[in-house]
Amino acid sequence: MPTIVFRAEFHPPPEPTSDSEAQWHARKEFEAEQFRRAQSGCPEAFSALVDAYGPRILRYLSRWTGNDHDAEDLTQETFIKAYRGLRQCAHARALGGWLFTIARRTALNFHRARRSRPSNCVELRPDMREPERASAGANADDRIWELARGLAPEHYEVLWLSYAEGLSVAEVARVMGCSAINVRVRLHRARRHLRRRLELDHGGSGSEVSGSGSQGRKVVL
């Protein structure tokens, strides 16, 4: 097994075009190729997957731990487990959801060991966003996620996985260990409660929640 060193800074592969859809397909093709090579035992290919998914796993775990040090340790532990069990992941399309499932279980074990409950009350710091998010528009998104932190933990998590990370309903269900129907119910309730908080916050009739990176999706509340 190669030494897996988690880094706070990542260097994804260069994109061949400025078109966002073409970028997305190019990235997915790159990740699929690295996934196949990593399953064949190539450590460099697995390192490329760590670079690709590391920032997302770190952000997610930071919301479980409340501090960067523990989140980085859990992120490294997540990828060590992933490397050891990579053959259990059926195909590259399932890799994202599979990694988040490992990360969530690792965080739960961490909190059980500390005899404490996980909290979603974590400050969203500017340096946790992707570079392209550091703009005036990101400030509005930060305020929405700040309000979302006051929701029930399962509502905050289902919003984050769905919209910040862009996971499908099936992937979110796998990560959270519940049914797809349950995910849809939680999403409906989470959006409703968040809409109320937004209306109280600035008297608007609705707003948009967007993701923290290129994987994120946008939803109109």
ZAMAR-177438 format. One line per field, with one value per residue: x, y, z of N, C-alpha, C, O in turn; residue in three letters; chain. Coordinates in steps of 0.05 Angstrom, whole numbers. Layout:
neast c(X	...)
nnorth c(Y	...)
nup c(Z	...)
caeast c(X	...)
canorth c(Y	...)
caup c(Z	...)
ceast c(X	...)
cnorth c(Y	...)
cup c(Z	...)
oeast c(X	...)
onorth c(Y	...)
oup c(Z	...)
resn c(ALA	...)
chain c(A	...)
This chain:
neast c(17	12	40	-7	-16	-50	-66	-76	-81	-98	-86	-119	-129	-111	-161	-188	-218	-259	-312	-366	-396	-366	-320	-339	-350	-298	-271	-298	-285	-230	-228	-253	-216	-172	-194	-201	-147	-128	-156	-129	-84	-50	-13	-5	-50	-90	-75	-87	-143	-151	-134	-176	-224	-213	-218	-275	-290	-263	-288	-340	-330	-310	-355	-375	-338	-322	-272	-211	-166	-182	-216	-181	-151	-191	-205	-159	-160	-207	-192	-152	-181	-213	-175	-159	-205	-221	-236	-286	-320	-364	-363	-337	-375	-401	-366	-362	-407	-396	-348	-365	-399	-363	-335	-375	-387	-337	-334	-377	-359	-315	-340	-370	-328	-311	-353	-394	-443	-449	-443	-473	-460	-420	-372	-372	-317	-282	-237	-250	-277	-280	-233	-260	-306	-298	-324	-368	-419	-415	-420	-474	-491	-462	-489	-539	-524	-506	-554	-578	-550	-576	-617	-648	-600	-603	-631	-598	-554	-575	-587	-536	-508	-539	-541	-493	-455	-476	-496	-535	-604	-606	-552	-546	-581	-554	-508	-530	-555	-610	-676	-691	-739	-744	-702	-722	-766	-740	-711	-753	-776	-732	-721	-768	-766	-719	-733	-770	-735	-704	-741	-754	-705	-692	-740	-753	-784	-763	-703	-638	-602	-536	-481	-414	-375	-355	-387	-434	-505	-561	-617	-682	-715)
nnorth c(-24	44	104	148	214	265	328	397	429	420	393	389	355	389	427	416	453	513	507	490	442	408	407	381	329	316	315	273	230	228	216	165	135	138	112	60	46	52	11	-31	-30	15	63	118	131	126	167	210	207	219	273	292	284	297	353	358	317	334	384	365	332	370	394	358	352	403	426	439	406	355	342	337	293	253	254	234	183	164	159	121	76	73	61	10	-19	-12	-45	-60	-22	-15	12	70	111	106	122	172	175	128	142	184	156	124	165	187	144	139	188	181	139	164	203	169	145	187	194	231	271	283	349	400	452	489	537	570	579	626	603	551	546	533	564	592	605	648	703	760	738	692	707	713	660	639	662	637	583	591	602	554	521	524	488	423	371	327	351	393	363	332	373	393	350	341	391	422	384	357	305	249	230	175	166	200	174	126	145	168	125	112	106	123	149	170	207	243	263	287	326	357	377	403	444	472	490	520	559	588	609	642	679	704	726	764	780	763	729	683	645	624	564	545	503	487	479	454	410	422	436	479	505	531	561)
nup c(0	-18	12	36	32	58	31	41	-2	-70	-135	-189	-253	-314	-350	-415	-443	-442	-439	-397	-396	-428	-397	-352	-373	-390	-342	-316	-349	-342	-287	-288	-317	-282	-239	-259	-266	-214	-188	-210	-182	-186	-154	-166	-195	-157	-123	-156	-154	-101	-102	-134	-105	-53	-33	-29	6	51	63	75	120	154	171	205	246	265	266	230	237	258	217	173	190	191	138	114	137	114	60	64	80	34	-5	11	4	-49	-91	-78	-95	-147	-198	-233	-234	-186	-149	-121	-86	-57	-31	2	35	63	88	121	156	180	207	243	274	297	329	363	390	420	452	440	406	336	307	268	270	246	229	167	132	90	64	55	10	-62	-107	-149	-125	-93	-94	-104	-109	-80	-28	-17	-21	22	64	60	70	122	148	139	173	221	218	230	242	204	163	147	129	87	51	41	19	-27	-55	-48	-57	-100	-105	-127	-112	-100	-87	-42	-8	0	26	74	95	88	56	-13	-17	34	33	-5	24	67	40	19	67	89	51	56	110	108	71	101	140	107	90	138	147	107	86	34	-21	-38	-54	-78	-72	-79	-100	-72	-108	-173	-176	-151	-147	-163	-129	-129	-77)
caeast c(0	28	35	-27	-12	-72	-57	-97	-83	-100	-79	-134	-118	-120	-185	-181	-236	-273	-340	-370	-405	-343	-303	-350	-345	-270	-263	-308	-270	-205	-232	-260	-191	-156	-208	-194	-119	-125	-166	-109	-61	-32	-15	-7	-78	-106	-68	-103	-170	-149	-134	-201	-246	-204	-231	-303	-291	-254	-310	-361	-321	-307	-381	-380	-318	-320	-245	-197	-146	-196	-227	-159	-144	-212	-203	-137	-169	-226	-179	-138	-202	-221	-154	-159	-230	-229	-249	-314	-335	-370	-355	-328	-398	-410	-343	-368	-425	-382	-329	-380	-409	-341	-329	-395	-383	-313	-341	-394	-341	-299	-357	-376	-304	-310	-378	-408	-460	-439	-457	-470	-456	-392	-369	-364	-295	-277	-216	-261	-291	-263	-225	-279	-329	-291	-335	-391	-442	-411	-429	-503	-492	-452	-511	-559	-514	-506	-581	-583	-537	-595	-637	-642	-576	-608	-639	-574	-537	-587	-584	-508	-501	-554	-536	-465	-438	-488	-502	-562	-621	-596	-526	-551	-594	-533	-491	-544	-566	-639	-687	-693	-764	-737	-685	-740	-782	-722	-705	-777	-779	-709	-725	-790	-756	-699	-748	-780	-713	-696	-762	-750	-679	-692	-766	-756	-803	-748	-675	-626	-579	-518	-460	-389	-356	-367	-406	-458	-529	-575	-645	-698	-732)
canorth c(0	69	124	167	239	284	355	418	441	399	401	372	355	413	423	422	472	530	500	476	414	393	404	360	303	310	307	246	210	227	201	137	122	135	92	33	42	48	-16	-50	-28	37	83	145	135	131	194	228	206	235	301	300	282	306	378	354	301	351	402	349	323	394	401	339	354	430	438	429	385	329	336	327	265	235	252	215	156	156	150	96	55	70	47	-18	-32	0	-65	-63	-2	-29	27	97	128	103	128	195	167	108	156	199	136	117	188	190	123	146	209	170	124	184	214	148	141	210	194	256	271	302	375	413	480	495	562	567	598	631	586	524	547	532	591	605	613	672	725	773	720	672	718	706	631	634	669	616	560	598	598	525	508	523	467	398	360	311	368	406	344	325	396	396	328	344	416	431	363	349	277	242	220	148	169	211	153	108	158	173	100	112	101	146	163	185	229	263	275	305	349	374	390	420	467	488	504	540	581	605	624	663	700	719	739	788	787	756	707	659	649	601	552	533	486	498	472	448	388	431	443	502	500	554	555)
caup c(0	-18	33	27	46	52	29	42	-29	-90	-163	-208	-280	-329	-367	-443	-456	-423	-438	-372	-400	-438	-374	-335	-385	-390	-315	-310	-364	-329	-262	-294	-324	-258	-223	-270	-261	-185	-181	-219	-164	-192	-132	-177	-203	-133	-114	-172	-143	-76	-110	-146	-86	-27	-22	-23	30	73	69	87	147	171	183	226	268	276	264	207	244	259	190	156	199	182	109	108	145	94	35	70	78	6	-20	18	-5	-75	-109	-70	-111	-172	-222	-228	-229	-158	-131	-104	-64	-41	-14	22	54	81	105	142	176	195	226	264	292	311	351	382	407	438	467	434	382	315	306	242	275	238	214	139	128	62	52	50	-16	-85	-115	-166	-109	-78	-109	-90	-109	-60	-2	-13	-16	49	83	59	85	150	158	138	196	243	213	243	229	181	142	137	115	61	33	34	0	-52	-70	-48	-69	-125	-106	-134	-90	-94	-74	-16	8	8	46	99	105	88	30	-31	-9	58	24	-17	45	82	23	19	93	92	35	68	134	100	59	123	152	88	90	162	147	90	76	6	-27	-45	-61	-91	-58	-98	-89	-66	-129	-199	-173	-138	-162	-153	-125	-122	-54)
ceast c(17	22	16	-24	-34	-60	-80	-101	-82	-94	-94	-122	-127	-143	-178	-197	-249	-302	-346	-379	-382	-323	-313	-345	-316	-260	-273	-293	-242	-207	-238	-234	-174	-168	-200	-165	-114	-134	-146	-83	-42	-34	-18	-36	-95	-100	-83	-132	-172	-150	-162	-223	-238	-217	-260	-306	-283	-276	-332	-354	-317	-333	-390	-362	-317	-292	-230	-178	-159	-206	-205	-151	-165	-212	-181	-146	-190	-213	-162	-157	-210	-200	-155	-183	-239	-243	-278	-332	-339	-360	-349	-351	-407	-389	-350	-385	-412	-362	-343	-392	-387	-335	-349	-392	-358	-319	-359	-377	-324	-315	-365	-352	-302	-335	-393	-424	-448	-456	-453	-466	-427	-391	-360	-342	-290	-257	-226	-275	-271	-256	-246	-304	-323	-299	-358	-415	-440	-420	-458	-506	-483	-474	-532	-549	-512	-533	-588	-571	-556	-617	-630	-618	-582	-618	-616	-557	-549	-586	-555	-500	-514	-545	-507	-448	-451	-493	-531	-578	-611	-570	-529	-563	-573	-515	-504	-556	-596	-649	-688	-718	-758	-720	-703	-757	-765	-716	-729	-779	-756	-712	-747	-781	-736	-712	-759	-759	-704	-716	-760	-725	-680	-719	-771	-776	-789	-719	-664	-603	-562	-496	-434	-368	-370	-387	-433	-480	-543	-604	-659	-717	-759)
cnorth c(25	86	145	193	258	312	374	430	418	410	383	374	379	407	432	444	489	524	482	447	397	388	381	332	296	301	279	224	206	210	171	122	118	114	64	27	37	21	-37	-48	-5	59	112	151	141	159	215	230	222	265	310	302	293	331	374	338	318	371	388	342	347	401	380	344	382	442	424	406	357	322	326	298	246	232	232	186	146	145	125	73	51	55	17	-33	-23	-20	-70	-43	-12	-15	56	116	128	113	151	187	147	122	171	180	128	140	191	169	128	168	199	154	142	196	194	144	164	213	221	253	290	327	386	443	487	520	557	588	602	612	557	523	543	560	606	615	639	697	737	754	699	681	711	677	625	641	648	591	566	594	568	510	506	502	442	385	344	328	383	387	336	348	397	374	332	368	425	410	352	319	272	232	192	149	180	190	133	120	160	147	100	107	127	162	181	210	251	278	295	330	368	390	410	446	485	503	526	564	600	621	647	686	717	736	765	794	780	733	682	665	624	590	539	518	501	493	465	425	398	437	466	495	526	547	569)
cup c(0	6	22	44	38	52	29	15	-49	-118	-182	-236	-296	-347	-395	-456	-435	-421	-414	-376	-410	-415	-356	-347	-386	-363	-308	-325	-351	-303	-267	-302	-300	-240	-233	-263	-231	-176	-190	-202	-169	-170	-143	-185	-179	-122	-130	-163	-117	-82	-120	-125	-58	-17	-14	3	54	82	84	116	165	184	204	250	281	275	242	213	244	232	172	164	189	152	101	114	124	69	40	68	49	-10	-14	7	-33	-93	-101	-84	-139	-197	-215	-222	-200	-139	-112	-80	-45	-22	8	43	73	99	127	164	193	215	249	284	309	334	371	401	427	455	464	409	362	314	278	245	270	222	186	134	98	49	47	23	-38	-94	-131	-151	-94	-94	-94	-88	-88	-33	4	-7	13	69	83	74	115	163	159	162	220	240	229	228	204	157	130	120	88	41	23	13	-27	-68	-70	-62	-95	-127	-114	-109	-81	-79	-45	3	18	30	73	110	107	60	13	-24	15	52	12	3	61	66	22	45	97	76	46	93	127	87	80	136	134	88	115	162	130	77	47	3	-34	-51	-73	-74	-79	-84	-85	-88	-155	-198	-163	-158	-149	-151	-117	-99	-57)
oeast c(36	1	21	-29	-36	-46	-102	-123	-67	-98	-82	-107	-150	-146	-165	-189	-252	-316	-333	-370	-379	-311	-297	-337	-309	-244	-258	-288	-232	-191	-228	-231	-162	-153	-194	-158	-97	-122	-146	-64	-20	-55	-31	-45	-113	-118	-91	-145	-192	-164	-170	-240	-256	-226	-269	-323	-295	-281	-343	-370	-320	-333	-409	-371	-313	-288	-235	-175	-149	-206	-210	-146	-159	-219	-185	-141	-190	-221	-158	-151	-214	-207	-152	-182	-263	-261	-293	-357	-319	-349	-357	-349	-419	-394	-343	-378	-417	-360	-333	-393	-392	-330	-342	-394	-358	-309	-355	-381	-319	-305	-367	-356	-291	-337	-402	-419	-437	-480	-432	-467	-412	-407	-341	-348	-293	-260	-211	-285	-247	-272	-249	-320	-342	-282	-366	-429	-460	-428	-465	-522	-494	-477	-543	-565	-514	-535	-602	-582	-553	-633	-607	-616	-567	-614	-614	-547	-534	-583	-550	-488	-502	-542	-498	-429	-437	-494	-548	-566	-610	-566	-516	-556	-574	-508	-492	-567	-607	-633	-685	-717	-768	-724	-700	-761	-774	-715	-725	-785	-760	-707	-745	-787	-736	-704	-758	-763	-697	-708	-763	-723	-669	-721	-791	-782	-801	-712	-679	-588	-572	-492	-430	-345	-395	-403	-453	-476	-537	-616	-648	-733	-776)
onorth c(27	84	158	192	266	320	368	441	399	434	363	392	388	385	452	454	480	534	462	429	374	367	364	314	273	283	263	203	184	192	154	99	97	100	47	4	20	8	-59	-62	-5	71	128	174	158	172	236	251	235	280	332	320	297	332	386	344	315	374	398	345	344	413	385	340	384	464	401	387	339	298	307	282	224	211	216	168	122	125	109	52	28	38	0	-57	-26	-12	-81	-46	-18	-27	65	134	147	113	149	193	147	114	172	187	126	136	197	175	123	167	207	157	137	199	200	140	160	232	232	235	311	327	383	458	491	525	542	611	583	605	541	502	549	578	630	630	651	710	727	755	689	664	704	669	608	627	642	580	548	584	559	489	489	499	440	389	347	320	387	395	334	343	401	381	326	366	435	417	338	308	288	228	187	133	170	188	124	107	154	148	89	103	149	187	204	231	275	302	317	352	393	414	432	468	510	527	547	586	624	645	669	709	741	757	785	810	789	719	661	689	605	606	523	521	524	502	469	421	384	442	473	482	541	528	566)
oup c(16	18	2	68	15	70	19	9	-46	-123	-191	-242	-291	-357	-400	-477	-412	-404	-411	-362	-402	-413	-347	-332	-382	-360	-296	-314	-349	-298	-252	-293	-297	-226	-216	-256	-224	-159	-179	-207	-158	-168	-130	-182	-179	-112	-119	-163	-111	-69	-115	-126	-42	6	5	19	76	106	104	134	189	206	219	273	305	283	235	197	231	224	156	147	180	142	83	99	117	58	21	56	41	-27	-33	2	-39	-108	-117	-85	-153	-215	-193	-206	-191	-115	-88	-57	-21	2	31	67	97	123	150	187	217	237	271	308	332	357	395	425	449	471	484	393	369	319	266	226	289	204	182	131	83	26	36	15	-35	-89	-128	-161	-83	-105	-73	-68	-78	-16	26	9	26	89	104	89	131	185	177	170	238	258	240	204	184	134	105	98	68	17	-1	-7	-48	-93	-90	-76	-110	-150	-108	-88	-57	-60	-27	26	41	49	94	132	127	41	24	-26	16	63	19	1	67	77	24	44	108	86	46	95	139	91	77	142	143	88	114	174	139	59	35	22	-37	-53	-78	-62	-96	-60	-93	-86	-158	-216	-166	-181	-126	-168	-102	-102	-40)
resn c(MET	PRO	THR	ILE	VAL	PHE	ARG	ALA	GLU	PHE	HIS	PRO	PRO	PRO	GLU	PRO	THR	SER	ASP	SER	GLU	ALA	GLN	TRP	HIS	ALA	ARG	LYS	GLU	PHE	GLU	ALA	GLU	GLN	PHE	ARG	ARG	ALA	GLN	SER	GLY	CYS	PRO	GLU	ALA	PHE	SER	ALA	LEU	VAL	ASP	ALA	TYR	GLY	PRO	ARG	ILE	LEU	ARG	TYR	LEU	SER	ARG	TRP	THR	GLY	ASN	ASP	HIS	ASP	ALA	GLU	ASP	LEU	THR	GLN	GLU	THR	PHE	ILE	LYS	ALA	TYR	ARG	GLY	LEU	ARG	GLN	CYS	ALA	HIS	ALA	ARG	ALA	LEU	GLY	GLY	TRP	LEU	PHE	THR	ILE	ALA	ARG	ARG	THR	ALA	LEU	ASN	PHE	HIS	ARG	ALA	ARG	ARG	SER	ARG	PRO	SER	ASN	CYS	VAL	GLU	LEU	ARG	PRO	ASP	MET	ARG	GLU	PRO	GLU	ARG	ALA	SER	ALA	GLY	ALA	ASN	ALA	ASP	ASP	ARG	ILE	TRP	GLU	LEU	ALA	ARG	GLY	LEU	ALA	PRO	GLU	HIS	TYR	GLU	VAL	LEU	TRP	LEU	SER	TYR	ALA	GLU	GLY	LEU	SER	VAL	ALA	GLU	VAL	ALA	ARG	VAL	MET	GLY	CYS	SER	ALA	ILE	ASN	VAL	ARG	VAL	ARG	LEU	HIS	ARG	ALA	ARG	ARG	HIS	LEU	ARG	ARG	ARG	LEU	GLU	LEU	ASP	HIS	GLY	GLY	SER	GLY	SER	GLU	VAL	SER	GLY	SER	GLY	SER	GLN	GLY	ARG	LYS	VAL	VAL	LEU)
chain c(A	A	A	A	A	A	A	A	A	A	A	A	A	A	A	A	A	A	A	A	A	A	A	A	A	A	A	A	A	A	A	A	A	A	A	A	A	A	A	A	A	A	A	A	A	A	A	A	A	A	A	A	A	A	A	A	A	A	A	A	A	A	A	A	A	A	A	A	A	A	A	A	A	A	A	A	A	A	A	A	A	A	A	A	A	A	A	A	A	A	A	A	A	A	A	A	A	A	A	A	A	A	A	A	A	A	A	A	A	A	A	A	A	A	A	A	A	A	A	A	A	A	A	A	A	A	A	A	A	A	A	A	A	A	A	A	A	A	A	A	A	A	A	A	A	A	A	A	A	A	A	A	A	A	A	A	A	A	A	A	A	A	A	A	A	A	A	A	A	A	A	A	A	A	A	A	A	A	A	A	A	A	A	A	A	A	A	A	A	A	A	A	A	A	A	A	A	A	A	A	A	A	A	A	A	A	A	A	A	A	A	A	A	A	A	A	A	A	A	A	A)
